């Protein structure tokens, strides 16, 4: 049996944290080997060691049977290893061809442009990548940009290709096309490592799977021999049963409204309402105005046109604290920037945004006894793993930081909640818990605006779904009136129509 990769006893430490603990990963040639695990399980760290971004502390690496010591991505590339990163590394204003050949011009003195172009086009034809070398990267869809990244790796001669969470920013149709492309690469002789935390993807594409849990190997099995339930158990160490408690409720009066608000300059204004007992989900490929909508809603930015209403009152010029005191709450997509003071205690972080509430104040002073009592109840309710309420929130794992933020924002006082990327960094069991907490808030009468890059999450929780494309809401309707495929097609059709309109103008 021929192995393309043998990583034996790999250990990687960051100060006192052991990210990889004597991990073995063995991948056969021309195999799709999935690397599965929760966020923080050590998947990306292990691949960064293989690609030369991190230096291993212990262990041995063999490529095609030969022992190697990889100290940089350049050395990894010279060994035939390429990596398609989750966050693309492209120059938007350059063409596809320029992005491919930059850094690998294959000439000591002068750029042989026509020869480079011919070589790249041959790769496009061989792997059916369907790219136009003259297109500027800034004009490509996310899925096409990913193809450019794949082409870069192939152009540099990679026989081993690492895909790091490759479907996280793709529409369902783009995901399906990527899966077929990866199968084609394998059939053409490439060895693939596919990093994911999605069980269905692992089952659909993998030959074998290695599951990491807390930096160690929890399982190594054939994908055909393990069910999704098995893989979930390997990931979290226990059986996980989804128990989403969503019931039909008739929405009440409008709680939140944006009226003729431009999310992006030079785009049609948006109109959106969120009612009591209702979750409105925002669907669309990440980067199409979701962050701007989030920041306008909470008051981090002021709309240049239109108005925002909360319970019938115009709040477009109100600051964040004023909106919070009026019943608005906020789970931000970037918890480090907007939701935490990393060096402060859990109890102090639970005070953020609540410091003006009478429950925690005695005139000008904070009532620490009440705050500590509240903090202890919250960490127990949300099962936050911590040494105590005085532990700095920055010392918690990402998932426990997120649960702390959720425990504060999904409070009894909230009448309207902006929930953005609520389960990022959470394990499977915590995701189920979080979804049910959000649904319970909706059942209690809260109006919720849900923004998530996970289309499955949007479809599972929402009563209505609004589709965003380049800062505009291009469709809105009952959640059960859309299928996953229809939402993806709607986004792609809008893109094609806009391109035609731009060409005509």
Order of alpha helices (4+ residues) and beta strands (2+ residues): beta-beta-beta-alpha-beta-beta-alpha-beta-alpha-alpha-alpha-beta-alpha-beta-alpha-beta-beta-alpha-beta-beta-beta-alpha-beta-beta-alpha-beta-alpha-alpha-beta-beta-alpha-alpha-beta-alpha-beta-alpha-beta-beta-alpha
